[in-house]
Amino acid sequence: MPRVEQGGRTALLEAAVTVIADDGLRGLTYRAVGARAGVAHSLVRHHFGTREALIAEALSFGVELALAESSVLPGVDSVDELAEGLVESVIEHAAIHAFQYELVLESRRRSDLTPIVERYYARYQEAITEQLRRLGIDDAALADVVWLALDALVFRLLVLGDRDAASRTISTLRGLLAARVAS
């Protein structure tokens, strides 16, 4: 994932995402991030200061990148477009998703990660709530169900790689939402 020619913070954030996706949070060191980005590890400390700041910024970076690569952000005009391309995006950007789940699971053991994970969940929830509003559905509880369904779908796809099951799940979810819009 890291694109060394980009230089700067973005390459380091991409490297941090990849390190955590591959080696877990325990594998995250300045040296590992620097090596993955093809720069001196002192540059990582220079840009982020602390490991915690690197983790927080990498999570925000990963969430925004994952949202940008999906059809969850506002912009689709019909239920049929919701989550369009999600399956391919998860497969193509598996490291981003693995990274996010690594941090979510690690937050069970490290309470200092809880606020970061709460922001992660809130960002996805906001994006889905806004998207559903654009489609004519203003129901916070239903937005929560859609978020949880998509989150579980991404997790299962990441772990098992069953594209057909993920596509069927998205199709079923769209059908349920279409019925809600029609009523």
Protein Blocks (a to p, Z undefined) as FASTA:
>chain_A
ZZfkngpjllmmmmmmmmmmmnojmlpcfklmmmmnopafklmmmmnopamlmmmmmmmm
mmmmmmmmmckbghiabfklgoghklmmmmmmmmmmmmmmmmmmmmmmmmklmmmmmmmm
mmmmmmmmmmmmmnopacfklmmmmmmmmmmmmmmmmmnopaklmmmmmmmmmmmmmmmm
mZZ
